[in-house]
Every structure is written in C-alpha cells, then in structure tokens.
Amino acid sequence: MAWEPNAILVGAAAARVSFWPTIRVPTVTCALKHHRQPQRGCHFSRRQVPAELVVSRAGLRYTSPALTALDLCESHGGDAIDEALRARATTLRNLHHALQLTSARLGNAERRRLLLDSKDEPWSAAERKFHRLLRDAGITPGRRTSSSCSVARCSSSMSSSEASSWP
C-alpha cells in the first residue's frame, strides 16, 4: 500500500480481496511490524506474518486465504474455513500448515478443533455439526450403519459418506 508499504491486509479485508467477496468489512485491519496509531476506518495490529503466508498482487499485500480463514475463526467460527474451502481458495493441508506456522497464537486450540471438524469438508455449519455427531457416534466414512434409514423409508444400510451427501 502506498501509504504504508509494509502493511498486510488481514481479517475480513483480506478475505474480501481473495475469496469471500460478500463479507462485511466494517474496519480495514492491517498487520504491521511496528506500532501505528489507528486511523478512521483502519485498525493496525502489531503482528508478524510469516512471509510464505503473504500474497502480493498488484501492489497489495494480504494474508493467504488459509491464514485469513484461520484469523476469521475468532469472529465467524467454522464458517470462515467452510467459505475458503468452498471457494477453493485453499486446502485443508494449507490450513494446517498455516496453523503450524502461527502456532504461538491465542485461540489456536479452537482453530485446531474447527480444522478437525473440517476434515470431511462440510459446506455449512449444520453439516459440520452433523459430521461431528457422526464421528462422536463412531460412524466414520466407510463404516456402515446397521439400522435402516427411517427418514427416507429405505431398508438398505447407508454409509456416513452417503448420509453427508444428502441435500
């Protein structure tokens, strides 16, 4: 950015320019290595972002979609991860790598839990919860249930991966 060349867009602003065009951005947040006073509409956080998690495009620097999604878990929960995966802006592998590179941050235990919930790549909070319930019940992909499906009135067994693909 012309006014602060070392600034890195983070959070909602980074999501808006990379993978989530409809996210609300009430305040533009930038990471800097040094302290800077806030300005109207902008917030500056003193933070070092690993170089491999910074994207530079057309003179704009912002956090990678993987780190951005992890940053947004604080305000958007698992929806941030789901949105980045749905947009195919990142992968679970990249998300885990970003978490590893920023391992000293507060809130990483929750981010790690959300990533675990994302291993089945849910498309919504409801599906994320459904997958967690299946795992808690010991039903994993490839393992078949023994009861029939009463909702669809079918008599055949159904695997959890089939159940997760329901509309």
C-alpha positions as CSV (number, residue, x, y, z in Angstrom):
1,M,0.0,0.0,0.0
2,A,1.4,3.4,-1.0
3,W,0.8,5.0,2.5
4,E,2.4,2.0,4.4
5,P,4.3,-0.3,2.1
6,N,4.9,-3.0,4.8
7,A,1.2,-3.2,5.7
8,I,-0.5,-6.5,5.2
9,L,-4.3,-6.7,5.0
10,V,-5.7,-9.2,7.4
11,G,-9.1,-10.5,8.5
12,A,-12.2,-9.5,6.7
13,A,-10.4,-7.1,4.3
14,A,-8.0,-9.9,3.2
15,A,-11.0,-12.3,2.8
16,R,-12.8,-9.7,0.6
17,V,-9.9,-9.4,-1.8
18,S,-9.1,-13.1,-2.0
19,F,-12.0,-15.5,-1.6
20,W,-15.1,-14.0,0.2
21,P,-16.4,-11.1,-1.9
22,T,-19.6,-10.7,0.2
23,I,-18.0,-10.5,3.6
24,R,-18.8,-7.3,5.5
25,V,-15.7,-5.2,6.2
26,P,-16.6,-2.6,8.9
27,T,-12.9,-1.8,9.5
28,V,-9.9,-2.4,7.4
29,T,-7.3,-4.2,9.5
30,C,-3.6,-4.3,8.6
31,A,-0.7,-6.1,10.3
32,L,2.5,-4.1,10.8
33,K,5.8,-5.0,12.5
34,H,5.7,-1.6,14.4
35,H,3.0,0.3,16.3
36,R,0.9,2.8,14.4
37,Q,-2.0,4.9,15.6
38,P,-5.4,3.9,14.3
39,Q,-7.0,6.0,11.5
40,R,-10.6,6.4,10.6
41,G,-11.8,3.1,9.1
42,C,-8.5,1.4,9.7
43,H,-7.0,-0.6,12.5
44,F,-3.4,-1.6,12.8
45,S,-2.3,-4.6,14.7
46,R,1.3,-5.2,15.6
47,R,2.0,-8.6,14.3
48,Q,4.5,-10.5,12.2
49,V,3.1,-12.6,9.4
50,P,5.3,-15.4,8.1
51,A,6.4,-14.4,4.6
52,E,5.1,-17.6,3.0
53,L,1.6,-16.7,4.2
54,V,1.6,-13.3,2.5
55,V,0.2,-12.8,-1.0
56,S,1.3,-9.8,-3.1
57,R,-0.8,-8.8,-6.0
58,A,-0.9,-5.5,-7.9
59,G,0.9,-3.7,-5.1
60,L,-1.5,-5.1,-2.4
61,R,-0.3,-7.4,0.3
62,Y,-2.7,-9.6,2.2
63,T,-2.7,-12.8,4.2
64,S,-3.1,-16.0,2.3
65,P,-6.6,-17.5,2.2
66,A,-5.5,-20.2,4.6
67,L,-4.3,-17.8,7.3
68,T,-7.2,-15.4,6.6
69,A,-9.7,-18.2,7.2
70,L,-7.9,-19.1,10.5
71,D,-7.9,-15.4,11.5
72,L,-11.6,-15.1,10.9
73,C,-12.5,-18.2,13.0
74,E,-12.5,-15.8,16.0
75,S,-15.4,-13.8,14.6
76,H,-17.0,-16.3,12.1
77,G,-16.2,-19.7,13.6
78,G,-16.0,-22.6,11.2
79,D,-17.9,-20.6,8.5
80,A,-14.7,-18.9,7.6
81,I,-13.0,-22.2,6.9
82,D,-16.0,-23.5,5.0
83,E,-16.1,-20.4,2.9
84,A,-12.4,-20.6,1.9
85,L,-12.8,-24.4,1.1
86,R,-16.0,-23.8,-0.9
87,A,-14.3,-21.1,-2.9
88,R,-11.4,-23.5,-3.5
89,A,-9.1,-20.7,-2.3
90,T,-7.2,-23.1,0.0
91,T,-7.0,-26.7,1.1
92,L,-7.1,-28.4,4.5
93,R,-3.4,-29.1,4.1
94,N,-2.7,-25.4,3.6
95,L,-4.9,-24.5,6.6
96,H,-3.0,-27.0,8.8
97,H,0.3,-25.6,7.5
98,A,-0.7,-22.0,8.3
99,L,-1.8,-23.1,11.8
100,Q,1.6,-24.7,12.3
101,L,3.5,-21.6,11.1
102,T,1.5,-19.4,13.6
103,S,1.4,-21.9,16.4
104,A,2.0,-19.4,19.3
105,R,-1.3,-17.6,18.8
106,L,-4.0,-17.4,21.3
107,G,-7.1,-19.2,20.2
108,N,-5.3,-22.0,18.3
109,A,-6.9,-24.7,20.3
110,E,-10.3,-23.7,18.9
111,R,-8.9,-23.2,15.4
112,R,-7.4,-26.8,15.6
113,R,-10.8,-28.1,16.7
114,L,-12.5,-26.4,13.8
115,L,-10.0,-27.8,11.4
116,L,-10.7,-31.3,12.8
117,D,-14.4,-30.6,12.1
118,S,-13.5,-29.6,8.6
119,K,-11.7,-32.9,7.7
120,D,-14.9,-34.1,6.0
121,E,-15.2,-30.7,4.1
122,P,-18.6,-29.6,5.3
123,W,-20.5,-27.0,3.3
124,S,-22.4,-25.5,6.2
125,A,-22.5,-25.1,9.9
126,A,-25.3,-27.7,10.0
127,E,-23.3,-30.2,8.0
128,R,-20.2,-29.5,10.2
129,K,-22.3,-30.4,13.3
130,F,-23.8,-33.5,11.6
131,H,-20.3,-34.8,10.8
132,R,-19.2,-34.2,14.4
133,L,-22.2,-36.1,15.7
134,L,-21.5,-39.0,13.3
135,R,-17.8,-39.1,14.4
136,D,-18.9,-38.9,18.1
137,A,-21.2,-41.8,17.5
138,G,-18.3,-43.8,16.0
139,I,-19.7,-43.6,12.4
140,T,-16.9,-42.8,10.1
141,P,-16.6,-42.9,6.3
142,G,-16.6,-46.4,5.1
143,R,-18.3,-47.8,8.2
144,R,-21.9,-48.7,7.6
145,T,-24.8,-48.3,9.9
146,S,-26.8,-51.3,10.8
147,S,-30.2,-49.7,11.1
148,S,-32.4,-48.8,8.1
149,C,-33.0,-45.3,7.1
150,S,-36.4,-44.3,8.5
151,V,-36.4,-40.8,7.1
152,A,-36.3,-41.9,3.5
153,R,-38.1,-45.2,4.3
154,C,-35.3,-47.3,2.8
155,S,-34.3,-50.7,4.0
156,S,-30.7,-50.7,2.9
157,S,-27.8,-49.6,5.0
158,M,-26.2,-46.3,4.4
159,S,-22.6,-45.2,5.0
160,S,-21.9,-41.9,6.7
161,S,-20.4,-40.5,3.5
162,E,-23.7,-41.2,1.7
163,A,-25.5,-39.5,4.5
164,S,-23.3,-36.5,4.4
165,S,-24.1,-36.0,0.7
166,W,-27.8,-35.6,1.4
167,P,-29.2,-32.3,0.1
